[in-house]
Structures are given as structure tokens and as C-alpha cells.
Amino acid sequence: MAAEFSHVSMPLQQRSRLKAELHKFSENIIRVLTVVLQPGGSDASTMTRQAAVECVEQWLRLPGMALDQWTNVLSDVLGAVVQDW
């Protein structure tokens, strides 16, 4: 959803509402990604972890997204990247 936001063409008021709803929904996304990316905390495959890292990237591109909400997930993302090296 967040990945397509920049491509959506709609009136500004609707776009602002959509962005606000995506920001609210991001809390759920963060919880899921935390489970998937935690080292040893998930049986997720390498492909699933890579998809989760890409998902984080897309959500962080959403205008106005606060990095402080994503601190724990970003730590897990960096751990996943280091693990793949």
C-alpha cells in the first residue's frame, strides 16, 4: 500500500486522508515486521526476510513517516542485512 502511494492520483483532501490512514496502519505493519525480522524469533525464510526489508523501505518512503516509530524494526533490518553478508 505504501509503495503505491506516490503513484496514486486523487484530490489533495483524499490523498491527505489516505496518508493519515496509512500512518495509523503502520503500527500494525511494524508489529508484523518486528516478528518476521527478529533474529531467532521467526521461522521466516530468507526470501520472506528480504521481502520484509523491502517492505520497511517502502513504508519509510511514505511522506511524513516518523523514523522514531521504526527504531526497533530498523535495528532488526540492519541485523538481517549483516546476517546476509
Backbone atoms as SQL, in Angstrom:
CREATE TABLE atoms (id INTEGER PRIMARY KEY, chain TEXT, resi INTEGER, resn TEXT, atom TEXT, x REAL, y REAL, z REAL);
INSERT INTO atoms VALUES
  (1, 'A', 1, 'MET', 'N', 0.820, -1.192, 0.000),
  (2, 'A', 1, 'MET', 'CA', 0.000, 0.000, 0.000),
  (3, 'A', 1, 'MET', 'C', 0.863, 1.254, 0.000),
  (4, 'A', 2, 'ALA', 'N', 1.833, 1.286, 0.890),
  (5, 'A', 2, 'ALA', 'CA', 2.695, 2.461, 0.967),
  (6, 'A', 2, 'ALA', 'C', 3.503, 2.639, -0.314),
  (7, 'A', 3, 'ALA', 'N', 3.870, 1.528, -0.939),
  (8, 'A', 3, 'ALA', 'CA', 4.675, 1.584, -2.159),
  (9, 'A', 3, 'ALA', 'C', 3.934, 2.282, -3.296),
  (10, 'A', 4, 'GLU', 'N', 2.630, 2.174, -3.324),
  (11, 'A', 4, 'GLU', 'CA', 1.837, 2.745, -4.401),
  (12, 'A', 4, 'GLU', 'C', 1.387, 4.179, -4.122),
  (13, 'A', 5, 'PHE', 'N', 1.605, 4.666, -2.915),
  (14, 'A', 5, 'PHE', 'CA', 1.100, 5.983, -2.541),
  (15, 'A', 5, 'PHE', 'C', 1.586, 7.077, -3.483),
  (16, 'A', 6, 'SER', 'N', 2.849, 7.048, -3.854),
  (17, 'A', 6, 'SER', 'CA', 3.393, 8.114, -4.710),
  (18, 'A', 6, 'SER', 'C', 2.810, 8.077, -6.120),
  (19, 'A', 7, 'HIS', 'N', 2.200, 6.944, -6.496),
  (20, 'A', 7, 'HIS', 'CA', 1.641, 6.808, -7.833),
  (21, 'A', 7, 'HIS', 'C', 0.137, 7.065, -7.888),
  (22, 'A', 8, 'VAL', 'N', -0.472, 7.263, -6.739),
  (23, 'A', 8, 'VAL', 'CA', -1.919, 7.443, -6.679),
  (24, 'A', 8, 'VAL', 'C', -2.275, 8.872, -7.066),
  (25, 'A', 9, 'SER', 'N', -3.212, 8.990, -7.979),
  (26, 'A', 9, 'SER', 'CA', -3.673, 10.304, -8.405),
  (27, 'A', 9, 'SER', 'C', -5.087, 10.520, -7.867),
  (28, 'A', 10, 'MET', 'N', -5.217, 11.474, -6.950),
  (29, 'A', 10, 'MET', 'CA', -6.522, 11.786, -6.363),
  (30, 'A', 10, 'MET', 'C', -6.474, 13.200, -5.813),
  (31, 'A', 11, 'PRO', 'N', -7.630, 13.767, -5.509),
  (32, 'A', 11, 'PRO', 'CA', -7.659, 15.119, -4.940),
  (33, 'A', 11, 'PRO', 'C', -6.864, 15.190, -3.633),
  (34, 'A', 12, 'LEU', 'N', -6.312, 16.352, -3.370),
  (35, 'A', 12, 'LEU', 'CA', -5.433, 16.551, -2.222),
  (36, 'A', 12, 'LEU', 'C', -6.077, 16.139, -0.896),
  (37, 'A', 13, 'GLN', 'N', -7.352, 16.473, -0.708),
  (38, 'A', 13, 'GLN', 'CA', -8.016, 16.131, 0.549),
  (39, 'A', 13, 'GLN', 'C', -8.085, 14.610, 0.744),
  (40, 'A', 14, 'GLN', 'N', -8.430, 13.895, -0.305),
  (41, 'A', 14, 'GLN', 'CA', -8.474, 12.425, -0.227),
  (42, 'A', 14, 'GLN', 'C', -7.078, 11.848, -0.013),
  (43, 'A', 15, 'ARG', 'N', -6.119, 12.430, -0.698),
  (44, 'A', 15, 'ARG', 'CA', -4.729, 11.972, -0.560),
  (45, 'A', 15, 'ARG', 'C', -4.246, 12.165, 0.873),
  (46, 'A', 16, 'SER', 'N', -4.600, 13.273, 1.477),
  (47, 'A', 16, 'SER', 'CA', -4.212, 13.534, 2.875),
  (48, 'A', 16, 'SER', 'C', -4.862, 12.531, 3.816),
  (49, 'A', 17, 'ARG', 'N', -6.135, 12.221, 3.567),
  (50, 'A', 17, 'ARG', 'CA', -6.825, 11.215, 4.399),
  (51, 'A', 17, 'ARG', 'C', -6.194, 9.837, 4.238),
  (52, 'A', 18, 'LEU', 'N', -5.881, 9.485, 3.006),
  (53, 'A', 18, 'LEU', 'CA', -5.241, 8.199, 2.750),
  (54, 'A', 18, 'LEU', 'C', -3.900, 8.115, 3.482),
  (55, 'A', 19, 'LYS', 'N', -3.118, 9.169, 3.384),
  (56, 'A', 19, 'LYS', 'CA', -1.819, 9.187, 4.058),
  (57, 'A', 19, 'LYS', 'C', -1.990, 9.049, 5.568),
  (58, 'A', 20, 'ALA', 'N', -2.970, 9.740, 6.137),
  (59, 'A', 20, 'ALA', 'CA', -3.224, 9.653, 7.578),
  (60, 'A', 20, 'ALA', 'C', -3.607, 8.228, 7.972),
  (61, 'A', 21, 'GLU', 'N', -4.425, 7.570, 7.173),
  (62, 'A', 21, 'GLU', 'CA', -4.828, 6.182, 7.471),
  (63, 'A', 21, 'GLU', 'C', -3.640, 5.231, 7.344),
  (64, 'A', 22, 'LEU', 'N', -2.802, 5.456, 6.354),
  (65, 'A', 22, 'LEU', 'CA', -1.606, 4.621, 6.209),
  (66, 'A', 22, 'LEU', 'C', -0.679, 4.798, 7.405),
  (67, 'A', 23, 'HIS', 'N', -0.564, 6.029, 7.894),
  (68, 'A', 23, 'HIS', 'CA', 0.265, 6.276, 9.079),
  (69, 'A', 23, 'HIS', 'C', -0.283, 5.513, 10.280),
  (70, 'A', 24, 'LYS', 'N', -1.598, 5.520, 10.449),
  (71, 'A', 24, 'LYS', 'CA', -2.208, 4.770, 11.554),
  (72, 'A', 24, 'LYS', 'C', -1.950, 3.276, 11.389),
  (73, 'A', 25, 'PHE', 'N', -2.119, 2.786, 10.175),
  (74, 'A', 25, 'PHE', 'CA', -1.957, 1.366, 9.886),
  (75, 'A', 25, 'PHE', 'C', -0.508, 0.912, 10.042),
  (76, 'A', 26, 'SER', 'N', 0.423, 1.842, 9.927),
  (77, 'A', 26, 'SER', 'CA', 1.842, 1.477, 10.007),
  (78, 'A', 26, 'SER', 'C', 2.186, 0.815, 11.342),
  (79, 'A', 27, 'GLU', 'N', 1.453, 1.126, 12.405),
  (80, 'A', 27, 'GLU', 'CA', 1.716, 0.495, 13.702),
  (81, 'A', 27, 'GLU', 'C', 1.530, -1.022, 13.594),
  (82, 'A', 28, 'ASN', 'N', 0.522, -1.458, 12.859),
  (83, 'A', 28, 'ASN', 'CA', 0.305, -2.895, 12.645),
  (84, 'A', 28, 'ASN', 'C', 1.416, -3.499, 11.795),
  (85, 'A', 29, 'ILE', 'N', 1.826, -2.772, 10.788),
  (86, 'A', 29, 'ILE', 'CA', 2.905, -3.238, 9.910),
  (87, 'A', 29, 'ILE', 'C', 4.189, -3.401, 10.708),
  (88, 'A', 30, 'ILE', 'N', 4.462, -2.445, 11.574),
  (89, 'A', 30, 'ILE', 'CA', 5.671, -2.506, 12.409),
  (90, 'A', 30, 'ILE', 'C', 5.654, -3.763, 13.275),
  (91, 'A', 31, 'ARG', 'N', 4.512, -4.079, 13.866),
  (92, 'A', 31, 'ARG', 'CA', 4.423, -5.275, 14.718),
  (93, 'A', 31, 'ARG', 'C', 4.711, -6.547, 13.917),
  (94, 'A', 32, 'VAL', 'N', 4.141, -6.645, 12.736),
  (95, 'A', 32, 'VAL', 'CA', 4.366, -7.834, 11.907),
  (96, 'A', 32, 'VAL', 'C', 5.823, -7.926, 11.479),
  (97, 'A', 33, 'LEU', 'N', 6.379, -6.816, 11.022),
  (98, 'A', 33, 'LEU', 'CA', 7.764, -6.816, 10.564),
  (99, 'A', 33, 'LEU', 'C', 8.733, -7.133, 11.697),
  (100, 'A', 34, 'THR', 'N', 8.409, -6.688, 12.893),
  (101, 'A', 34, 'THR', 'CA', 9.259, -6.980, 14.042),
  (102, 'A', 34, 'THR', 'C', 9.344, -8.492, 14.269),
  (103, 'A', 35, 'VAL', 'N', 8.212, -9.164, 14.162),
  (104, 'A', 35, 'VAL', 'CA', 8.195, -10.624, 14.340),
  (105, 'A', 35, 'VAL', 'C', 8.993, -11.310, 13.234),
  (106, 'A', 36, 'VAL', 'N', 8.782, -10.881, 12.008),
  (107, 'A', 36, 'VAL', 'CA', 9.449, -11.522, 10.864),
  (108, 'A', 36, 'VAL', 'C', 10.958, -11.301, 10.906),
  (109, 'A', 37, 'LEU', 'N', 11.391, -10.115, 11.316),
  (110, 'A', 37, 'LEU', 'CA', 12.812, -9.767, 11.229),
  (111, 'A', 37, 'LEU', 'C', 13.622, -10.073, 12.485),
  (112, 'A', 38, 'GLN', 'N', 12.972, -10.391, 13.591),
  (113, 'A', 38, 'GLN', 'CA', 13.734, -10.666, 14.809),
  (114, 'A', 38, 'GLN', 'C', 14.631, -11.877, 14.612),
  (115, 'A', 39, 'PRO', 'N', 15.905, -11.709, 14.972),
  (116, 'A', 39, 'PRO', 'CA', 16.815, -12.851, 14.844),
  (117, 'A', 39, 'PRO', 'C', 16.395, -13.965, 15.800),
  (118, 'A', 40, 'GLY', 'N', 16.206, -15.140, 15.269),
  (119, 'A', 40, 'GLY', 'CA', 15.830, -16.285, 16.085),
  (120, 'A', 40, 'GLY', 'C', 14.381, -16.269, 16.550),
  (121, 'A', 41, 'GLY', 'N', 13.654, -15.199, 16.265),
  (122, 'A', 41, 'GLY', 'CA', 12.283, -15.088, 16.733),
  (123, 'A', 41, 'GLY', 'C', 11.253, -15.501, 15.711),
  (124, 'A', 42, 'SER', 'N', 11.720, -15.935, 14.559),
  (125, 'A', 42, 'SER', 'CA', 10.791, -16.275, 13.491),
  (126, 'A', 42, 'SER', 'C', 11.380, -17.386, 12.644),
  (127, 'A', 43, 'ASP', 'N', 10.524, -18.213, 12.088),
  (128, 'A', 43, 'ASP', 'CA', 10.966, -19.265, 11.175),
  (129, 'A', 43, 'ASP', 'C', 10.893, -18.779, 9.727),
  (130, 'A', 44, 'ALA', 'N', 10.937, -17.480, 9.537),
  (131, 'A', 44, 'ALA', 'CA', 10.797, -16.904, 8.205),
  (132, 'A', 44, 'ALA', 'C', 11.973, -17.297, 7.314),
  (133, 'A', 45, 'SER', 'N', 11.657, -17.561, 6.060),
  (134, 'A', 45, 'SER', 'CA', 12.691, -17.907, 5.089),
  (135, 'A', 45, 'SER', 'C', 13.497, -16.662, 4.729),
  (136, 'A', 46, 'THR', 'N', 14.597, -16.881, 4.060),
  (137, 'A', 46, 'THR', 'CA', 15.436, -15.768, 3.607),
  (138, 'A', 46, 'THR', 'C', 14.653, -14.855, 2.671),
  (139, 'A', 47, 'MET', 'N', 13.852, -15.454, 1.799),
  (140, 'A', 47, 'MET', 'CA', 13.050, -14.644, 0.863),
  (141, 'A', 47, 'MET', 'C', 12.031, -13.789, 1.611),
  (142, 'A', 48, 'THR', 'N', 11.443, -14.351, 2.649),
  (143, 'A', 48, 'THR', 'CA', 10.461, -13.599, 3.435),
  (144, 'A', 48, 'THR', 'C', 11.145, -12.444, 4.157),
  (145, 'A', 49, 'ARG', 'N', 12.324, -12.691, 4.693),
  (146, 'A', 49, 'ARG', 'CA', 13.071, -11.615, 5.371),
  (147, 'A', 49, 'ARG', 'C', 13.453, -10.514, 4.386),
  (148, 'A', 50, 'GLN', 'N', 13.859, -10.891, 3.189),
  (149, 'A', 50, 'GLN', 'CA', 14.211, -9.901, 2.171),
  (150, 'A', 50, 'GLN', 'C', 12.982, -9.077, 1.794),
  (151, 'A', 51, 'ALA', 'N', 11.854, -9.743, 1.658),
  (152, 'A', 51, 'ALA', 'CA', 10.619, -9.026, 1.349),
  (153, 'A', 51, 'ALA', 'C', 10.252, -8.078, 2.488),
  (154, 'A', 52, 'ALA', 'N', 10.505, -8.488, 3.724),
  (155, 'A', 52, 'ALA', 'CA', 10.223, -7.638, 4.874),
  (156, 'A', 52, 'ALA', 'C', 11.120, -6.402, 4.866),
  (157, 'A', 53, 'VAL', 'N', 12.380, -6.575, 4.513),
  (158, 'A', 53, 'VAL', 'CA', 13.298, -5.429, 4.419),
  (159, 'A', 53, 'VAL', 'C', 12.816, -4.463, 3.343),
  (160, 'A', 54, 'GLU', 'N', 12.387, -4.985, 2.216),
  (161, 'A', 54, 'GLU', 'CA', 11.858, -4.135, 1.142),
  (162, 'A', 54, 'GLU', 'C', 10.574, -3.431, 1.587),
  (163, 'A', 55, 'CYS', 'N', 9.769, -4.107, 2.359),
  (164, 'A', 55, 'CYS', 'CA', 8.535, -3.519, 2.883),
  (165, 'A', 55, 'CYS', 'C', 8.855, -2.333, 3.789),
  (166, 'A', 56, 'VAL', 'N', 9.844, -2.504, 4.653),
  (167, 'A', 56, 'VAL', 'CA', 10.266, -1.402, 5.530),
  (168, 'A', 56, 'VAL', 'C', 10.686, -0.212, 4.681),
  (169, 'A', 57, 'GLU', 'N', 11.476, -0.473, 3.665),
  (170, 'A', 57, 'GLU', 'CA', 11.940, 0.596, 2.778),
  (171, 'A', 57, 'GLU', 'C', 10.767, 1.359, 2.173),
  (172, 'A', 58, 'GLN', 'N', 9.770, 0.646, 1.694),
  (173, 'A', 58, 'GLN', 'CA', 8.611, 1.287, 1.068),
  (174, 'A', 58, 'GLN', 'C', 7.816, 2.117, 2.075),
  (175, 'A', 59, 'TRP', 'N', 7.623, 1.593, 3.273),
  (176, 'A', 59, 'TRP', 'CA', 6.864, 2.338, 4.284),
  (177, 'A', 59, 'TRP', 'C', 7.616, 3.584, 4.721),
  (178, 'A', 60, 'LEU', 'N', 8.944, 3.509, 4.774),
  (179, 'A', 60, 'LEU', 'CA', 9.716, 4.684, 5.187),
  (180, 'A', 60, 'LEU', 'C', 9.718, 5.776, 4.118),
  (181, 'A', 61, 'ARG', 'N', 9.386, 5.432, 2.898),
  (182, 'A', 61, 'ARG', 'CA', 9.269, 6.424, 1.815),
  (183, 'A', 61, 'ARG', 'C', 7.946, 7.183, 1.857),
  (184, 'A', 62, 'LEU', 'N', 7.010, 6.707, 2.648),
  (185, 'A', 62, 'LEU', 'CA', 5.723, 7.392, 2.766),
  (186, 'A', 62, 'LEU', 'C', 5.961, 8.773, 3.381),
  (187, 'A', 63, 'PRO', 'N', 5.506, 9.831, 2.729),
  (188, 'A', 63, 'PRO', 'CA', 5.741, 11.188, 3.242),
  (189, 'A', 63, 'PRO', 'C', 5.269, 11.346, 4.687),
  (190, 'A', 64, 'GLY', 'N', 6.133, 11.936, 5.496),
  (191, 'A', 64, 'GLY', 'CA', 5.786, 12.238, 6.882),
  (192, 'A', 64, 'GLY', 'C', 5.973, 11.094, 7.857),
  (193, 'A', 65, 'MET', 'N', 6.490, 9.961, 7.404),
  (194, 'A', 65, 'MET', 'CA', 6.679, 8.820, 8.302),
  (195, 'A', 65, 'MET', 'C', 7.784, 9.147, 9.299),
  (196, 'A', 66, 'ALA', 'N', 7.492, 8.953, 10.572),
  (197, 'A', 66, 'ALA', 'CA', 8.448, 9.266, 11.644),
  (198, 'A', 66, 'ALA', 'C', 9.385, 8.084, 11.875),
  (199, 'A', 67, 'LEU', 'N', 10.673, 8.336, 11.787),
  (200, 'A', 67, 'LEU', 'CA', 11.656, 7.272, 11.981),
  (201, 'A', 67, 'LEU', 'C', 11.650, 6.711, 13.395),
  (202, 'A', 68, 'ASP', 'N', 11.281, 7.532, 14.369),
  (203, 'A', 68, 'ASP', 'CA', 11.333, 7.061, 15.754),
  (204, 'A', 68, 'ASP', 'C', 10.399, 5.879, 15.998),
  (205, 'A', 69, 'GLN', 'N', 9.308, 5.770, 15.238),
  (206, 'A', 69, 'GLN', 'CA', 8.405, 4.619, 15.356),
  (207, 'A', 69, 'GLN', 'C', 9.078, 3.337, 14.864),
  (208, 'A', 70, 'TRP', 'N', 10.019, 3.480, 13.992),
  (209, 'A', 70, 'TRP', 'CA', 10.627, 2.348, 13.303),
  (210, 'A', 70, 'TRP', 'C', 11.975, 1.939, 13.885),
  (211, 'A', 71, 'THR', 'N', 12.390, 2.514, 15.001),
  (212, 'A', 71, 'THR', 'CA', 13.719, 2.269, 15.564),
  (213, 'A', 71, 'THR', 'C', 14.005, 0.785, 15.757),
  (214, 'A', 72, 'ASN', 'N', 13.099, 0.068, 16.406),
  (215, 'A', 72, 'ASN', 'CA', 13.335, -1.360, 16.656),
  (216, 'A', 72, 'ASN', 'C', 13.383, -2.160, 15.363),
  (217, 'A', 73, 'VAL', 'N', 12.497, -1.831, 14.435),
  (218, 'A', 73, 'VAL', 'CA', 12.477, -2.542, 13.154),
  (219, 'A', 73, 'VAL', 'C', 13.761, -2.253, 12.383),
  (220, 'A', 74, 'LEU', 'N', 14.216, -1.018, 12.402),
  (221, 'A', 74, 'LEU', 'CA', 15.442, -0.668, 11.682),
  (222, 'A', 74, 'LEU', 'C', 16.640, -1.420, 12.248),
  (223, 'A', 75, 'SER', 'N', 16.655, -1.606, 13.543),
  (224, 'A', 75, 'SER', 'CA', 17.716, -2.393, 14.168),
  (225, 'A', 75, 'SER', 'C', 17.687, -3.828, 13.642),
  (226, 'A', 76, 'ASP', 'N', 16.495, -4.395, 13.541),
  (227, 'A', 76, 'ASP', 'CA', 16.349, -5.753, 13.007),
  (228, 'A', 76, 'ASP', 'C', 16.698, -5.814, 11.525),
  (229, 'A', 77, 'VAL', 'N', 16.374, -4.757, 10.780),
  (230, 'A', 77, 'VAL', 'CA', 16.723, -4.700, 9.354),
  (231, 'A', 77, 'VAL', 'C', 18.241, -4.721, 9.194),
  (232, 'A', 78, 'LEU', 'N', 18.926, -3.906, 9.984),
  (233, 'A', 78, 'LEU', 'CA', 20.390, -3.879, 9.894),
  (234, 'A', 78, 'LEU', 'C', 20.978, -5.230, 10.274),
  (235, 'A', 79, 'GLY', 'N', 20.381, -5.867, 11.278),
  (236, 'A', 79, 'GLY', 'CA', 20.829, -7.203, 11.657),
  (237, 'A', 79, 'GLY', 'C', 20.628, -8.203, 10.528),
  (238, 'A', 80, 'ALA', 'N', 19.509, -8.109, 9.844),
  (239, 'A', 80, 'ALA', 'CA', 19.221, -9.013, 8.726),
  (240, 'A', 80, 'ALA', 'C', 20.191, -8.777, 7.577),
  (241, 'A', 81, 'VAL', 'N', 20.537, -7.529, 7.336),
  (242, 'A', 81, 'VAL', 'CA', 21.483, -7.203, 6.258),
  (243, 'A', 81, 'VAL', 'C', 22.865, -7.750, 6.602),
  (244, 'A', 82, 'VAL', 'N', 23.286, -7.554, 7.831),
  (245, 'A', 82, 'VAL', 'CA', 24.595, -8.057, 8.264),
  (246, 'A', 82, 'VAL', 'C', 24.618, -9.579, 8.180),
  (247, 'A', 83, 'GLN', 'N', 23.528, -10.218, 8.564),
  (248, 'A', 83, 'GLN', 'CA', 23.434, -11.672, 8.534),
  (249, 'A', 83, 'GLN', 'C', 23.556, -12.219, 7.102),
  (250, 'A', 84, 'ASP', 'N', 23.045, -11.476, 6.139),
  (251, 'A', 84, 'ASP', 'CA', 23.116, -11.915, 4.745),
  (252, 'A', 84, 'ASP', 'C', 24.496, -11.730, 4.133),
  (253, 'A', 85, 'TRP', 'N', 25.318, -10.904, 4.740),
  (254, 'A', 85, 'TRP', 'CA', 26.668, -10.678, 4.216),
  (255, 'A', 85, 'TRP', 'C', 27.456, -11.887, 4.506);
